[in-house]
Amino acid sequence: MNKIVFLILQSVLQLASNTSLRVIKPNVLALEVTDLSSSEVLLHCGEQVELEDIHWERNGESISERGNHIIVTIDGLRGGNFTCHKPNGELLNYKLLVVHPVQFPRGGILTQSDDREFVTCTAKNYSGHFHCSWRWHRERSQRAIVYFSAIRNSSVLNCTVDADISGVTCIDMHYCPYSEESRSINLTLLVRNLYRLEEHHRSFLIRDIVKPDKVTFSKIKDDVLEWHPPETWSFPCSFFPLSYEVKVIPNNHNCNFTGNRVEQHETNETYYMANTRKAYTFCVRAQDPLTKRAWSDWSHHHQKKHRHSSDQ
């Protein structure tokens, strides 16, 4: 009966303030608002709590509300960490209440990357492993991950949060690189700074986010340079081919340099002979030729030219 009354009161409060309350986790609630006016929220200490004299604290400070069910006022983005206690101070339960402004522009807690995405995902190969990362706004010091999930075909993927909470590493144990990939991986990321919540989503196929690692030079003799596919790349190469872009650039320039003195070529071979008499920088990078998505980062080698004195 108490639960029914609680749900009715909660619905009335939400209708009155044009808000909705979403349960993210059993003890984490998101108040979804369309503006920053004040809202009233009904909090419940717990189903198993039968005490009448229950004390509450908000962010560690005592508040006047008492009992198993209380109504608190939320102003703007000022959510809070609410804890309920026995009269002797013993902790009974807690509720983290964050505010999600749903009609506001995204961003403010995370910043967009160069490709204008808030969450960037890459895979080094076709093993089913992938990594997703994001950039925190530099002025958001009270940041935290509230929730993250990666789901494909109703199956939750195994993910581990990076130590700096700026990314996750995931694996799809059921992924098969030898069959056609038809269902997308769907990501959900909820982050907060203090008590403001921000929500981000990504959807992709493994083949669309593959970015090979840098290639490794294996032999350099005169002007002939040879390299190996990245050690992390999928094998056999007959099934997982790579194509390469090579550039011969005037010395003291980086691999992104362009100009009429740049020798540029694409090849499926793992060697190249440079055709220049002056010192140069040799650059090579790899790409999956079947998907033609991301190139690897450049590998480079600076080749000096020695001056030979003529015989007298």
C-alpha positions as CSV (number, residue, x, y, z in Angstrom):
1,M,0.0,0.0,0.0
2,N,2.8,2.4,0.9
3,K,4.5,1.7,-2.4
4,I,1.3,2.6,-4.3
5,V,0.9,5.8,-2.4
6,F,4.5,6.6,-3.1
7,L,4.1,6.1,-6.8
8,I,0.9,8.2,-6.9
9,L,2.6,11.1,-5.1
10,Q,5.6,10.9,-7.3
11,S,3.5,11.1,-10.5
12,V,1.5,14.1,-9.2
13,L,4.8,16.0,-8.4
14,Q,6.2,15.2,-11.8
15,L,3.1,16.4,-13.6
16,A,3.0,19.6,-11.6
17,S,6.6,20.5,-12.4
18,N,6.8,19.2,-16.0
19,T,9.6,16.8,-15.0
20,S,10.3,13.1,-15.0
21,L,12.3,11.0,-12.6
22,R,14.4,8.2,-14.1
23,V,16.0,5.4,-12.2
24,I,19.6,4.9,-13.6
25,K,20.6,2.5,-10.8
26,P,18.8,1.4,-7.6
27,N,20.4,4.4,-5.7
28,V,20.9,6.8,-8.6
29,L,18.0,9.0,-9.8
30,A,18.0,11.4,-12.7
31,L,15.6,14.3,-12.6
32,E,14.9,15.2,-16.3
33,V,13.9,18.8,-16.7
34,T,13.1,21.1,-19.6
35,D,14.0,24.3,-17.8
36,L,15.9,25.3,-14.6
37,S,13.0,26.3,-12.4
38,S,12.5,24.6,-9.0
39,S,11.1,21.1,-8.9
40,E,9.9,18.9,-6.0
41,V,11.0,15.3,-5.8
42,L,9.8,12.5,-3.6
43,L,12.6,10.4,-2.0
44,H,12.1,7.0,-0.3
45,C,14.6,5.7,2.2
46,G,13.8,2.0,1.6
47,E,11.2,-0.7,1.5
48,Q,12.7,-2.6,4.4
49,V,12.9,0.5,6.7
50,E,10.0,0.5,9.2
51,L,11.3,3.3,11.5
52,E,9.3,6.4,11.8
53,D,12.0,8.7,13.2
54,I,14.3,8.7,10.1
55,H,16.8,11.6,9.8
56,W,18.0,12.9,6.4
57,E,21.2,14.6,5.2
58,R,21.9,16.4,2.0
59,N,25.5,16.5,0.9
60,G,26.5,15.7,4.5
61,E,24.4,18.4,6.2
62,S,21.3,17.7,8.2
63,I,17.9,18.8,6.7
64,S,14.6,19.2,8.4
65,E,12.6,16.5,6.6
66,R,11.9,13.4,8.5
67,G,10.4,9.9,7.7
68,N,10.7,7.2,5.2
69,H,9.3,9.4,2.4
70,I,10.3,13.0,2.1
71,I,9.8,15.8,-0.5
72,V,12.8,17.9,-1.4
73,T,13.1,21.0,-3.6
74,I,15.6,21.0,-6.4
75,D,16.7,24.4,-7.7
76,G,18.1,24.4,-11.2
77,L,21.0,22.0,-11.5
78,R,21.5,21.6,-7.7
79,G,20.8,18.0,-7.1
80,G,22.5,16.2,-4.2
81,N,23.6,13.1,-2.4
82,F,20.8,12.3,0.1
83,T,21.3,9.9,3.0
84,C,18.8,8.6,5.5
85,H,19.9,7.6,9.1
86,K,18.6,6.1,12.3
87,P,18.3,8.5,15.2
88,N,21.7,7.4,16.4
89,G,23.3,8.4,13.1
90,E,23.7,5.0,11.6
91,L,23.4,5.0,7.8
92,L,20.3,3.3,6.4
93,N,20.4,4.1,2.7
94,Y,21.4,6.8,0.2
95,K,20.0,8.4,-3.0
96,L,22.2,10.2,-5.5
97,L,19.9,12.7,-7.3
98,V,21.3,14.3,-10.5
99,V,19.7,16.8,-12.8
100,H,19.5,16.1,-16.6
101,P,18.5,19.2,-18.7
102,V,17.0,17.3,-21.6
103,Q,16.4,20.1,-24.1
104,F,19.7,21.9,-23.6
105,P,22.6,21.6,-26.2
106,R,24.9,18.6,-25.5
107,G,28.3,19.4,-24.2
108,G,29.6,21.3,-21.2
109,I,30.9,18.2,-19.3
110,L,32.5,16.5,-22.3
111,T,34.0,18.3,-25.3
112,Q,33.8,17.3,-29.0
113,S,36.8,15.6,-30.6
114,D,38.2,16.7,-34.0
115,D,35.6,14.5,-35.8
116,R,32.9,16.4,-33.9
117,E,32.0,13.4,-31.8
118,F,31.7,13.3,-28.0
119,V,32.6,9.6,-27.8
120,T,35.2,8.2,-30.2
121,C,35.6,4.5,-30.7
122,T,38.4,2.6,-32.5
123,A,39.4,-1.0,-33.0
124,K,43.0,-2.1,-33.8
125,N,41.8,-5.3,-35.6
126,Y,38.9,-7.7,-36.1
127,S,39.2,-9.6,-32.8
128,G,36.1,-8.0,-31.2
129,H,38.1,-5.7,-28.9
130,F,37.5,-2.0,-29.2
131,H,38.3,1.2,-27.2
132,C,36.0,4.2,-26.7
133,S,37.3,7.5,-25.3
134,W,36.0,11.0,-24.5
135,R,37.5,14.3,-23.4
136,W,36.4,16.0,-20.2
137,H,36.0,19.7,-20.2
138,R,39.1,21.1,-18.5
139,E,37.1,23.2,-16.0
140,R,34.9,20.3,-14.8
141,S,36.8,19.0,-11.8
142,Q,34.0,17.2,-10.0
143,R,33.4,14.7,-12.9
144,A,32.4,11.1,-12.7
145,I,31.0,8.3,-14.9
146,V,27.4,7.6,-13.7
147,Y,26.7,4.8,-16.1
148,F,28.1,3.1,-19.2
149,S,26.8,0.2,-21.3
150,A,27.7,-1.4,-24.7
151,I,25.0,-3.7,-26.1
152,R,24.7,-5.7,-29.3
153,N,21.7,-7.8,-30.2
154,S,20.4,-7.6,-26.6
155,S,23.7,-8.9,-25.2
156,V,25.7,-6.7,-22.8
157,L,29.4,-6.5,-23.7
158,N,32.2,-6.8,-21.2
159,C,33.8,-3.4,-20.6
160,T,36.5,-2.0,-18.3
161,V,36.8,1.6,-17.4
162,D,40.2,3.2,-17.9
163,A,42.0,4.4,-14.8
164,D,41.7,8.1,-15.8
165,I,37.9,7.6,-16.4
166,S,38.4,9.0,-19.9
167,G,37.6,5.8,-21.8
168,V,36.6,2.1,-21.7
169,T,37.9,-1.0,-23.3
170,C,35.3,-3.5,-24.4
171,I,35.2,-7.0,-26.1
172,D,32.4,-8.7,-28.0
173,M,32.9,-12.3,-27.1
174,H,30.4,-13.4,-29.8
175,Y,31.9,-11.4,-32.6
176,C,33.0,-13.4,-35.6
177,P,35.3,-11.7,-38.1
178,Y,34.6,-14.2,-40.8
179,S,30.9,-13.5,-41.1
180,E,29.0,-10.5,-42.3
181,E,28.5,-8.0,-39.4
182,S,24.8,-6.9,-39.5
183,R,23.9,-5.6,-36.0
184,S,25.3,-2.5,-34.5
185,I,26.9,-2.0,-31.1
186,N,25.0,0.6,-29.1
187,L,26.8,2.6,-26.5
188,T,25.2,4.7,-23.7
189,L,27.4,7.0,-21.6
190,L,26.1,9.0,-18.7
191,V,28.5,11.4,-17.0
192,R,28.1,14.1,-14.4
193,N,29.9,17.1,-13.0
194,L,28.7,17.8,-9.5
195,Y,25.0,17.0,-9.9
196,R,24.5,17.9,-13.6
197,L,24.0,14.9,-15.8
198,E,24.9,14.6,-19.5
199,E,23.9,11.7,-21.8
200,H,25.7,10.5,-24.9
201,H,25.1,7.7,-27.4
202,R,27.1,6.0,-30.2
203,S,26.1,3.2,-32.6
204,F,28.6,1.5,-34.9
205,L,29.9,-1.7,-36.5
206,I,33.4,-3.0,-35.8
207,R,34.3,-2.7,-39.4
208,D,33.5,1.0,-39.4
209,I,35.8,1.9,-36.5
210,V,38.9,-0.2,-37.4
211,K,42.1,1.8,-37.4
212,P,45.3,-0.2,-37.7
213,D,48.3,0.4,-35.4
214,K,51.4,2.0,-36.9
215,V,53.6,-0.2,-39.1
216,T,57.1,-1.2,-38.1
217,F,60.1,-0.9,-40.3
218,S,61.9,-4.2,-40.8
219,K,64.8,-3.3,-43.1
220,I,66.3,0.0,-44.4
221,K,69.1,-0.3,-46.9
222,D,70.2,2.5,-49.2
223,D,66.9,3.9,-50.5
224,V,64.9,0.7,-50.1
225,L,62.6,0.6,-47.1
226,E,60.7,-2.5,-45.9
227,W,58.1,-2.8,-43.2
228,H,55.8,-5.3,-41.5
229,P,52.0,-5.0,-40.9
230,P,51.2,-3.9,-37.4
231,E,51.8,-6.7,-34.8
232,T,48.2,-6.2,-33.6
233,W,46.6,-6.6,-37.0
234,S,44.4,-9.6,-37.7
235,F,45.9,-12.6,-39.6
236,P,46.0,-14.2,-42.1
237,C,46.8,-11.2,-44.4
238,S,45.1,-13.0,-47.3
239,F,41.8,-12.6,-45.4
240,F,42.6,-9.3,-43.7
241,P,44.6,-7.3,-46.3
242,L,46.2,-3.9,-45.8
243,S,47.0,-1.2,-48.3
244,Y,49.7,1.4,-47.6
245,E,50.2,5.0,-48.4
246,V,53.9,6.1,-48.7
247,K,55.3,9.5,-48.9
248,V,58.8,10.8,-49.6
249,I,59.1,14.3,-48.1
250,P,61.9,16.8,-48.1
251,N,63.9,16.5,-44.9
252,N,62.8,18.5,-41.8
253,H,59.1,18.3,-42.7
254,N,56.5,16.1,-41.0
255,C,54.4,13.5,-42.7
256,N,51.5,15.8,-43.2
257,F,53.5,18.1,-45.4
258,T,52.2,18.6,-49.0
259,G,53.8,20.1,-52.0
260,N,55.1,19.5,-55.5
261,R,58.3,18.0,-54.0
262,V,56.5,15.2,-52.2
263,E,56.6,11.7,-53.7
264,Q,53.4,10.0,-52.9
265,H,52.1,6.5,-53.7
266,E,49.7,3.8,-52.7
267,T,50.7,0.2,-52.7
268,N,49.8,-3.3,-51.5
269,E,53.5,-4.2,-51.1
270,T,55.5,-3.9,-47.9
271,Y,58.5,-2.2,-49.5
272,Y,59.3,0.9,-51.4
273,M,62.3,2.4,-53.2
274,A,62.7,6.2,-52.8
275,N,63.9,8.1,-55.9
276,T,65.7,11.2,-54.6
277,R,69.3,12.4,-54.3
278,K,68.7,14.6,-51.3
279,A,68.0,13.8,-47.6
280,Y,64.4,13.0,-47.0
281,T,61.8,11.7,-44.6
282,F,60.0,8.5,-45.5
283,C,56.4,8.1,-44.2
284,V,54.1,5.1,-44.4
285,R,50.7,4.3,-43.0
286,A,48.2,1.5,-43.3
287,Q,44.5,1.1,-44.1
288,D,42.0,-1.7,-44.5
289,P,41.3,-1.5,-48.3
290,L,38.0,-3.3,-48.0
291,T,36.3,-0.7,-45.8
292,K,38.6,2.3,-46.6
293,R,37.9,3.8,-43.1
294,A,40.6,5.2,-40.9
295,W,44.3,5.3,-41.8
296,S,46.8,4.3,-39.1
297,D,49.1,7.0,-37.7
298,W,52.2,7.7,-39.7
299,S,55.5,5.7,-39.2
300,H,58.5,7.7,-40.4
301,H,62.2,7.4,-41.0
302,H,64.7,10.2,-41.7
303,Q,67.1,9.2,-44.4
304,K,70.4,11.2,-44.6
305,K,72.5,11.5,-47.7
306,H,76.3,11.4,-47.4
307,R,78.3,13.6,-49.7
308,H,81.0,11.7,-51.6
309,S,84.2,13.5,-52.6
310,S,85.4,12.8,-56.2
311,D,88.7,11.0,-56.8
312,Q,91.6,13.2,-57.6
